[in-house]
Amino acid sequence: MIDSTPAVRELNDRFRATFVGGRVVVTPGVHALEADVKRRLLAKIQSFDAFAPENDPYGEHDFGAVELDGERFLFKIDYFDPLLQSQSIDTADPMMTTRVLTIMRADEY
């Protein structure tokens, strides 16, 4: 069996860094932030590279946590079919997968 982890990781990194290739969703707590705070939070998530076994046990770069102005925020990438009706059957194939990046305050988890 072929290990698809490197392909998934590359697709996740590209999506997270550019927000292109999927959908970005924010929770009500993030939506309520002031525009400047949201802008800085999004930039921090796009530049995030502190992946380690503790926060990335499968090596797919699909979860992370950042601190901003003393508050903790989380992001998570989930994988859906192109119509967003069920889970993707092949997360390494961008034609079969719509990535959804959810950004939330840690207290909303």
N, C-alpha and C positions, 0 to 999 in steps of 0.2 A: 504494500500500500504506500502511496506517495504521501509525504508529509506536506500538507498545505499550509502549515503555520507561517513560513516565510512570506508566502503570497498574501495571506490574510493580514499579517502584520504590516506589509508594505501598503496595502489598500487602506487599512485603518489609519496609518500614519499620514498618508496623503490626504485622506478625507478630513482628519482632525486638523491638519495644518492649513487647509484651504477652505473647508466647509463645502467643497465641491465633490459631488459623487454620492450624495445622500441627502438626508434631511436633518436639520438641527431643531431640536425641541427644547424649550426651557420651561421649567416649572413656574407656578405662580410666584414663588418667592424670588426667583431670578428675574422674572418679568417686572416685578415691582421695584427693582433697583433703579437708581438714577441712571440716566443714559451714559454718563462718563464711567460709572462703576461697571455697568454692563460691558462697555467697550473694552475696559481694562481686563475684565474677567475673560472675555472671549479671546483677547490677545494672549493672555496667560495660558489658556487651554490650548490654543493653536501652537504655542511654543513649548508646551510641556514635553519633557523627555526623561523624566525621573522614573522610568520603569524599572522595577526590581521584582524579584520573586515574590515578595510580600504583597505587591499590588498587581502583579502580572504573572500569575502562576503558570499560565499556558503560553506565554510569550506572544500573545496576539495584540498587545497594546490597545486593549478595548476598555480599559478602566483607569481612572486616575483621580487624584485629589490635589487641590491647590488651595493655598491660603491667600486671601486678599483682604486688606484692611482689618486683619484680626478675625476674619470669618473663614470658615472652611467650606469649600465647594467640591462637588463630585461631578465626574462625567462618566458616561457609560455608552458604549456602542452596542446596539443590538442589530440582529440580522433578520430581515424579512424577505419574503418573495417580492417580485417586482410590483405586485398589486397591493402590497402591505396587508395581505389577508392571513398569512401564516408564516412560520419560520422558513428561512431560506434552506434549500436542500444542498447548496454548495456555496459556502461563504467565501471561497476563494475565487468564485466566478462573478465578476461585476455585472454580467448580463442576467444572472440568476438571483442577484441580491440587491436589495435596497438597504443601505446602512442608515440607521437612525441614531444620532448622537443626542442623548438627553443630558442636560446640564441642570443641576439642582444644588440648592443649599444643603449642607450635610444634615441639618435638622429636618429636612423634608424627606429624608430617606426612609 
